[in-house]
Amino acid sequence: MFLQTRFPEGQFDQLKPDKILETLDKLQHRIEERFPGSGLNKVSLELEDVAKANIQLLLRLSRPIWEVRIFTFLTISLLIGLAVWMVAMAVRYIPAGESGLVELLQGVESAINEIILLSLAIFFLASLENRLKRRAALSSLHRLRSIAHIIDMHQLTKDPAYLLAGVPPTPSSPARQLSHKQLSRYLDYCTELLAITSKLAALHAQDFQDSEVLKTVNEVEMLAHALADKIWQKIMLLDKVQPVGRKVSRE
C-alpha cells in the first residue's frame, strides 16, 4: 500500500520480556542484600511475581483465541442463514396484487429493522475476542498501577529534609534508622522499581493494539514517571546534604 512504510528490522525495536525479568530479578537481589526484610524488598518480590504472570498473560493475548473465533463464526453463519431463510419464506408467501404490494412494503420495513439488529449482533460477536483480551489486559494494568502507588507509599517517610531540619521527633514520628548513603540507595531502588513497572505496562501495548489499553498504558507510564520525578527531587536534595550522622527510616 502507498501509506505503508517498511522499517528495517533491528534488535532494539521491541521490549524483550525476558530481559525485563532478568533486570527485575537482579534489582530484587540488590534490594534484599542491602535492605533484608524491608517492606521494599517484599514489594520487589511481589512485583517479580506479577511480572511473570503478566508476561504469561501477554503471550496468550498475542495469540488467537480459537474457541471464541470458532464460536463467533458458527453463530454469525447461523444468524445470516436464519435471516436469509426468513426473507425467502416471506417472499414465497406474499400474495399477488395490491394487497401483496402492501405486504411487501411492510416486509421490507420489517427486514430493514431485522438487518439492523442482525448487524448489531454480528458486531457484538465479532468484537467478542477483542473485548475479552481488553478486559484481561486492563485488569493486569490495574495491578501494576496499584503496585506503583505501593512503591510510592514506601518512600513517603524517607524525607531528606529531616537531615537538614534537625527537628526532634514526636511520639508519632516514624522510626528513622537509615544513614545518608542508605537513604540514597533506598530512594534510587524505588525509582528503578517504578521504571520497571512502567516497562511492564508498555509491554501490554506492544502486540495488542487496543485504544482503551493504549490509554491505560499511557496513564500507568505517566503515573510511574511522576512518582519517580518526585523521588528524584529527594535524591537531588540528598546530594546537597552533608552526612551528619543522622539516620532516617528503614522498613
One Martini backbone bead per residue (centre of mass of N, CA, C, O) as a GRO file, in nm:
protein
  251
    1MET     BB    1   0.102   0.033   0.012
    2PHE     BB    2   0.142   0.373   0.017
    3LEU     BB    3   0.144   0.411   0.352
    4GLN     BB    4   0.349   0.199   0.373
    5THR     BB    5   0.625   0.125   0.599
    6ARG     BB    6   0.951  -0.010   0.586
    7PHE     BB    7   1.127  -0.120   0.847
    8PRO     BB    8   1.404  -0.198   0.988
    9GLU     BB    9   1.540  -0.452   1.143
   10GLY     BB   10   1.595  -0.498   1.501
   11GLN     BB   11   1.707  -0.537   1.841
   12PHE     BB   12   1.562  -0.235   1.951
   13ASP     BB   13   1.222  -0.238   1.880
   14GLN     BB   14   1.176  -0.418   2.147
   15LEU     BB   15   1.054  -0.547   2.419
   16LYS     BB   16   1.200  -0.785   2.648
   17PRO     BB   17   1.079  -0.985   2.887
   18ASP     BB   18   1.340  -1.137   2.981
   19LYS     BB   19   1.502  -0.875   3.044
   20ILE     BB   20   1.312  -0.762   3.255
   21LEU     BB   21   1.331  -1.002   3.450
   22GLU     BB   22   1.635  -0.987   3.490
   23THR     BB   23   1.642  -0.699   3.608
   24LEU     BB   24   1.445  -0.752   3.843
   25ASP     BB   25   1.607  -0.977   3.982
   26LYS     BB   26   1.858  -0.806   4.043
   27LEU     BB   27   1.712  -0.589   4.207
   28GLN     BB   28   1.601  -0.773   4.427
   29HIS     BB   29   1.882  -0.862   4.531
   30ARG     BB   30   1.985  -0.583   4.605
   31ILE     BB   31   1.768  -0.519   4.814
   32GLU     BB   32   1.812  -0.770   4.996
   33GLU     BB   33   2.115  -0.714   5.064
   34ARG     BB   34   2.064  -0.413   5.184
   35PHE     BB   35   1.731  -0.475   5.271
   36PRO     BB   36   1.653  -0.694   5.477
   37GLY     BB   37   1.308  -0.727   5.542
   38SER     BB   38   1.185  -0.517   5.382
   39GLY     BB   39   0.922  -0.372   5.225
   40LEU     BB   40   1.061  -0.333   4.948
   41ASN     BB   41   1.136  -0.631   4.909
   42LYS     BB   42   0.842  -0.735   4.901
   43VAL     BB   43   0.759  -0.572   4.655
   44SER     BB   44   0.967  -0.692   4.455
   45LEU     BB   45   0.858  -0.980   4.476
   46GLU     BB   46   0.572  -0.916   4.376
   47LEU     BB   47   0.655  -0.791   4.104
   48GLU     BB   48   0.780  -1.050   3.995
   49ASP     BB   49   0.520  -1.217   3.995
   50VAL     BB   50   0.355  -1.023   3.818
   51ALA     BB   51   0.542  -1.027   3.572
   52LYS     BB   52   0.512  -1.327   3.505
   53ALA     BB   53   0.203  -1.320   3.469
   54ASN     BB   54   0.195  -1.100   3.248
   55ILE     BB   55   0.363  -1.247   3.031
   56GLN     BB   56   0.174  -1.486   3.003
   57LEU     BB   57  -0.069  -1.317   2.918
   58LEU     BB   58   0.062  -1.178   2.662
   59LEU     BB   59   0.097  -1.441   2.506
   60ARG     BB   60  -0.210  -1.494   2.486
   61LEU     BB   61  -0.290  -1.218   2.350
   62SER     BB   62  -0.112  -1.276   2.078
   63ARG     BB   63  -0.325  -1.495   2.042
   64PRO     BB   64  -0.564  -1.677   1.930
   65ILE     BB   65  -0.908  -1.749   2.012
   66TRP     BB   66  -1.044  -2.019   1.881
   67GLU     BB   67  -1.306  -2.066   2.035
   68VAL     BB   68  -1.424  -1.784   1.976
   69ARG     BB   69  -1.403  -1.790   1.665
   70ILE     BB   70  -1.578  -2.038   1.613
   71PHE     BB   71  -1.830  -1.938   1.757
   72THR     BB   72  -1.864  -1.682   1.587
   73PHE     BB   73  -1.887  -1.812   1.307
   74LEU     BB   74  -2.133  -1.996   1.366
   75THR     BB   75  -2.329  -1.774   1.463
   76ILE     BB   76  -2.324  -1.592   1.213
   77SER     BB   77  -2.412  -1.810   1.013
   78LEU     BB   78  -2.683  -1.866   1.149
   79LEU     BB   79  -2.802  -1.579   1.129
   80ILE     BB   80  -2.785  -1.549   0.822
   81GLY     BB   81  -2.945  -1.801   0.750
   82LEU     BB   82  -3.204  -1.718   0.900
   83ALA     BB   83  -3.254  -1.456   0.741
   84VAL     BB   84  -3.274  -1.581   0.457
   85TRP     BB   85  -3.510  -1.773   0.521
   86MET     BB   86  -3.717  -1.555   0.601
   87VAL     BB   87  -3.717  -1.404   0.331
   88ALA     BB   88  -3.799  -1.642   0.153
   89MET     BB   89  -4.068  -1.699   0.297
   90ALA     BB   90  -4.194  -1.418   0.257
   91VAL     BB   91  -4.185  -1.415  -0.058
   92ARG     BB   92  -4.345  -1.678  -0.109
   93TYR     BB   93  -4.621  -1.566   0.066
   94ILE     BB   94  -4.681  -1.339  -0.122
   95PRO     BB   95  -4.929  -1.193  -0.257
   96ALA     BB   96  -5.095  -1.090  -0.514
   97GLY     BB   97  -5.117  -0.764  -0.580
   98GLU     BB   98  -5.196  -0.505  -0.378
   99SER     BB   99  -5.169  -0.660  -0.110
  100GLY     BB  100  -4.882  -0.761  -0.174
  101LEU     BB  101  -4.745  -0.483  -0.179
  102VAL     BB  102  -4.801  -0.406   0.111
  103GLU     BB  103  -4.658  -0.651   0.235
  104LEU     BB  104  -4.386  -0.591   0.107
  105LEU     BB  105  -4.335  -0.318   0.247
  106GLN     BB  106  -4.356  -0.433   0.534
  107GLY     BB  107  -4.128  -0.637   0.495
  108VAL     BB  108  -3.902  -0.435   0.437
  109GLU     BB  109  -3.918  -0.286   0.704
  110SER     BB  110  -3.866  -0.535   0.878
  111ALA     BB  111  -3.593  -0.610   0.744
  112ILE     BB  112  -3.437  -0.359   0.829
  113ASN     BB  113  -3.458  -0.411   1.132
  114GLU     BB  114  -3.319  -0.689   1.122
  115ILE     BB  115  -3.050  -0.593   1.004
  116ILE     BB  116  -2.972  -0.413   1.236
  117LEU     BB  117  -2.973  -0.635   1.454
  118LEU     BB  118  -2.775  -0.821   1.305
  119SER     BB  119  -2.536  -0.623   1.300
  120LEU     BB  120  -2.509  -0.598   1.606
  121ALA     BB  121  -2.457  -0.897   1.661
  122ILE     BB  122  -2.204  -0.923   1.482
  123PHE     BB  123  -2.036  -0.707   1.624
  124PHE     BB  124  -2.038  -0.839   1.902
  125LEU     BB  125  -1.902  -1.107   1.812
  126ALA     BB  126  -1.648  -0.988   1.661
  127SER     BB  127  -1.558  -0.832   1.951
  128LEU     BB  128  -1.517  -1.050   2.172
  129GLU     BB  129  -1.214  -1.110   2.179
  130ASN     BB  130  -1.117  -0.819   2.231
  131ARG     BB  131  -1.275  -0.781   2.500
  132LEU     BB  132  -1.137  -1.006   2.657
  133LYS     BB  133  -0.849  -0.895   2.628
  134ARG     BB  134  -0.902  -0.618   2.750
  135ARG     BB  135  -0.986  -0.708   3.032
  136ALA     BB  136  -0.718  -0.848   3.104
  137ALA     BB  137  -0.529  -0.604   3.057
  138LEU     BB  138  -0.664  -0.405   3.260
  139SER     BB  139  -0.619  -0.581   3.510
  140SER     BB  140  -0.309  -0.581   3.490
  141LEU     BB  141  -0.273  -0.268   3.499
  142HIS     BB  142  -0.404  -0.225   3.776
  143ARG     BB  143  -0.184  -0.374   3.932
  144LEU     BB  144   0.049  -0.184   3.852
  145ARG     BB  145  -0.073   0.072   3.971
  146SER     BB  146  -0.077  -0.026   4.265
  147ILE     BB  147   0.230  -0.074   4.293
  148ALA     BB  148   0.318   0.215   4.244
  149HIS     BB  149   0.180   0.323   4.502
  150ILE     BB  150   0.333   0.142   4.702
  151ILE     BB  151   0.613   0.247   4.644
  152ASP     BB  152   0.544   0.537   4.731
  153MET     BB  153   0.476   0.468   5.029
  154HIS     BB  154   0.779   0.373   5.104
  155GLN     BB  155   0.894   0.691   5.058
  156LEU     BB  156   0.748   0.906   5.235
  157THR     BB  157   0.947   0.889   5.505
  158LYS     BB  158   1.195   0.958   5.304
  159ASP     BB  159   1.323   1.253   5.433
  160PRO     BB  160   1.589   1.471   5.381
  161ALA     BB  161   1.495   1.719   5.550
  162TYR     BB  162   1.566   1.596   5.829
  163LEU     BB  163   1.877   1.652   5.807
  164LEU     BB  164   1.832   1.975   5.822
  165ALA     BB  165   1.634   2.047   6.057
  166GLY     BB  166   1.653   1.904   6.350
  167VAL     BB  167   1.388   1.783   6.449
  168PRO     BB  168   1.228   1.658   6.693
  169PRO     BB  169   1.064   1.389   6.769
  170THR     BB  170   0.766   1.230   6.790
  171PRO     BB  171   0.567   0.973   6.889
  172SER     BB  172   0.458   0.961   6.565
  173SER     BB  173   0.717   0.922   6.448
  174PRO     BB  174   0.914   0.774   6.244
  175ALA     BB  175   1.150   0.555   6.214
  176ARG     BB  176   1.507   0.655   6.193
  177GLN     BB  177   1.781   0.439   6.039
  178LEU     BB  178   1.902   0.574   5.796
  179SER     BB  179   2.146   0.664   5.620
  180HIS     BB  180   2.250   0.863   5.382
  181LYS     BB  181   2.330   0.632   5.181
  182GLN     BB  182   2.083   0.448   5.226
  183LEU     BB  183   1.869   0.650   5.134
  184SER     BB  184   1.971   0.679   4.846
  185ARG     BB  185   1.933   0.378   4.769
  186TYR     BB  186   1.634   0.354   4.831
  187LEU     BB  187   1.533   0.567   4.630
  188ASP     BB  188   1.661   0.439   4.380
  189TYR     BB  189   1.500   0.172   4.392
  190CYS     BB  190   1.226   0.303   4.350
  191THR     BB  191   1.281   0.409   4.061
  192GLU     BB  192   1.338   0.129   3.936
  193LEU     BB  193   1.063   0.001   3.996
  194LEU     BB  194   0.901   0.211   3.833
  195ALA     BB  195   1.037   0.159   3.560
  196ILE     BB  196   0.952  -0.140   3.538
  197THR     BB  197   0.651  -0.090   3.559
  198SER     BB  198   0.637   0.072   3.296
  199LYS     BB  199   0.742  -0.158   3.108
  200LEU     BB  200   0.516  -0.360   3.171
  201ALA     BB  201   0.296  -0.179   3.054
  202ALA     BB  202   0.414  -0.151   2.761
  203LEU     BB  203   0.373  -0.452   2.677
  204HIS     BB  204   0.058  -0.432   2.625
  205ALA     BB  205   0.117  -0.248   2.345
  206GLN     BB  206   0.297  -0.422   2.149
  207ASP     BB  207   0.062  -0.664   2.051
  208PHE     BB  208  -0.197  -0.478   2.159
  209GLN     BB  209  -0.423  -0.286   1.966
  210ASP     BB  210  -0.586  -0.080   2.199
  211SER     BB  211  -0.722   0.207   2.297
  212GLU     BB  212  -0.775   0.147   2.600
  213VAL     BB  213  -0.499   0.024   2.661
  214LEU     BB  214  -0.323   0.262   2.568
  215LYS     BB  215  -0.437   0.461   2.771
  216THR     BB  216  -0.358   0.301   3.030
  217VAL     BB  217  -0.058   0.286   2.976
  218ASN     BB  218  -0.009   0.591   2.983
  219GLU     BB  219  -0.106   0.629   3.275
  220VAL     BB  220   0.105   0.446   3.412
  221GLU     BB  221   0.356   0.590   3.302
  222MET     BB  222   0.292   0.871   3.418
  223LEU     BB  223   0.283   0.783   3.710
  224ALA     BB  224   0.571   0.668   3.734
  225HIS     BB  225   0.716   0.931   3.648
  226ALA     BB  226   0.601   1.118   3.869
  227LEU     BB  227   0.708   0.956   4.111
  228ALA     BB  228   1.007   0.962   4.028
  229ASP     BB  229   1.043   1.268   4.029
  230LYS     BB  230   0.987   1.301   4.331
  231ILE     BB  231   1.232   1.127   4.421
  232TRP     BB  232   1.457   1.289   4.273
  233GLN     BB  233   1.430   1.536   4.453
  234LYS     BB  234   1.543   1.393   4.703
  235ILE     BB  235   1.816   1.310   4.582
  236MET     BB  236   1.912   1.599   4.519
  237LEU     BB  237   1.901   1.690   4.816
  238LEU     BB  238   2.105   1.480   4.923
  239ASP     BB  239   2.353   1.586   4.758
  240LYS     BB  240   2.345   1.863   4.945
  241VAL     BB  241   2.388   1.679   5.189
  242GLN     BB  242   2.561   1.644   5.474
  243PRO     BB  243   2.672   1.412   5.660
  244VAL     BB  244   2.567   1.390   6.032
  245GLY     BB  245   2.472   1.094   6.151
  246ARG     BB  246   2.206   1.064   6.066
  247LYS     BB  247   1.890   0.884   6.062
  248VAL     BB  248   1.672   0.704   5.858
  249SER     BB  249   1.432   0.518   5.766
  250ARG     BB  250   1.333   0.167   5.813
  251GLU     BB  251   1.166  -0.141   5.682
   0.00000   0.00000   0.00000
